[in-house]
Amino acid sequence: MVKPNSRTKKISMWVSEEEYAQLERAAQKSAKTRSAWFREVMLARANSQPAKLNATEGEAYAVMAEVVALRAILLNVLFKQAKGETVTAEEMQRLIDRADSDKLRKARKRLEQASGSKAT
């Protein structure tokens, strides 16, 4: 972690009133100072990492991950039933394992799409 007193460079930018308001709201939601939030978000982006989620975003991410997994399981089971097939316990476990293994990536993608940002 970089010590605050070792920061000797400053970055500034111009934004519109609307952009400023959006950035201000996001920083306030994070319960961090504006500069601390900007630094975290910019460094995460520079390192190709998602910014840390605040509590509300983290909860939305967890719920979305579970919804994505449940949707995958349900659609697979319904599809098999529509074809007149039954699902064995082993098949069900494979469906659950596959849905769980992919749910976080799919949830992040869906939340990014919903927020209008580009999914990575």
N, C-alpha and C positions, 0 to 999 in steps of 0.2 A: 504494500500500500504506500502511496506517495504521501509524504508528510506535507501538510498544508503550507508550511513556511518554505518548502523547496519549490513551490510554484512561482515561477518568475516570468512566465509568458501569458499574454492576454489574447483572447479571441473575441471578436465582436462581429455583429452582423446587423443588417437592417431588415426589419419585418414590417408588414402592414399592421394596422390596428387590429384587424381580425386575427391575424396570425399571432400577434402578441397576446391577445386574450386567450386563444387556444393554448398557447404555451404556458401562460400564467395559471390557467385552470389545471392543466396536467401537473405542473409543479406542486400546486397546492394539494392535489389529490394524493401525491406521493408523501406528503408530510415532511418534505425536505426543503431546504432553501432553494431558491430558483437556480443559483449557480451550481449547487451540488447536484440537483436534478439534471441540469443541462450537461454537466461534466459526465455523469453516469450514462446518460443516453447517447451522447456523442462518442464516448469511448467504447461503449458496447457496439455501436454501429460500425465504428472504425475497425473493431476486431471481429466483425461479422458475427456478433452474438446478439441475441435478443436482449433488449433492456429488461432489467428485473421488473417483475410485476408487483404492483401494489396489492394490498389484501383483496380489494374488490376484483381486480383483474385476475388475480390468482384463483379466486373462487370461481369466477366465470370460466376460466381455463379448465379447472378440475371438473366442473359440471359439464362443460362442452365435451371433454374427453370421454366422460361416462355416457353421454347421449350418443356420441359417435360410435362407441363400442356397442351399445345396446341396439342401435339402428342396424349395424352390420350383422349382428347375431340374429335379430328379428327378421331382416330381409332374407337371410340365408335359410332360416327355418321355414318361413312362409313359402319361399320358392320351392323348397323340397316338398312341402305339403301340397302345394298346388300341382305338382307333378305326380302326386299320389304316393310319394315315398315317405318313409318314417326316418327319424333322426335317432341314431343310436347314441348311447352315453359317450362312446369314444369320439364320435363325430361332433357331438355337442361340445365336448372338452376342447377339441381342435378349433372349433369356431370361436370359443371363448378365448383361447390362447392367442389366436391370430388377431382377433379384435383388440385384445389388450396390448399386443405388441405394437400396434400401429395407431392406437387412439390418440396419443399425445401429438404426433406429427400432424395427423388429420385435424385435430382440434385446433392447433395453432394456425393451420392453413385456413380453416373455416372462420376463425375469429379475425384473422388478418383480412380476409375477403370481406367480411361484414363491416370492418372498420374502414374499408376503402384503401388499405395499404397493400402493397405488392407482397405476395407470399414468396418466401425464399426457400 
